[in-house]
């Protein structure tokens, strides 16, 4: 059960069997099914179906609706949201995926953001830091060893992405206009609205980095994992993971 002030984060694998894919496709609307057919590669089509079906089933559970009945629109900057026609509880969400994993964050009444990235060799890593990281972040970056930079890049990148997704301003927000920390134990912005947001890193699997950006007023942060999806009692195998209680609110 989620109450106001709680944040729920769901993690799930994107690779599902053919039976699950067929079942999950049933809850998509015509627009989503049409979009799924545009993928040239089958594995990308499957990931799209799982990602959007998972989103529908989880959100429908909070709203006591059926997954196909949900309707979506977007804000002026393209951030997806539930239509007011079905969102009587003012449920907010954000979705992200990378490689074989998807993550979803939910909260009542307040916006939030989430990002996940598969850690991989980034030949353009230093160029991305120069192009998108703030001066304050670059000072941190230059103090790191080459070994530490591999982790630090994805810690910083997922934090920046989660934050801009929480704000819902899309590419209109300059990534250099705020600063985050590369320290995993630091959960606040170093500059910008540092008294309004928490940036909480978490791990879903080896070689993946993720972060959720939630309002400072959040009371708790709970994590859940669904190992396999399907339309027949898809929540049967839900695995509650850890729960964080914010004591410095």
Secondary structure, DSSP 8 states (H G I E B T S, - for coil): ---TTEEEEEEEES---HHHHHHHHTTS-HHHHHHHTT-SSHHHHHHHHHHHHHHHHHHHHHHTS-GGG--EEE-TT--EEE-TTT-TT-EEEEEEEETTEEEEEEEESS--EEEEEE----TTHHHHHHHHS-HHHHHHHHTS-HHHHHHHHHHHHHHHHHHHHHHT-GGGS-GGGSB--S-TT--S-SBSSTTTEEEEEE-SSTTEEEEEEEETT--EEEEEEESS--SSSTTTTEEEEEEEE----
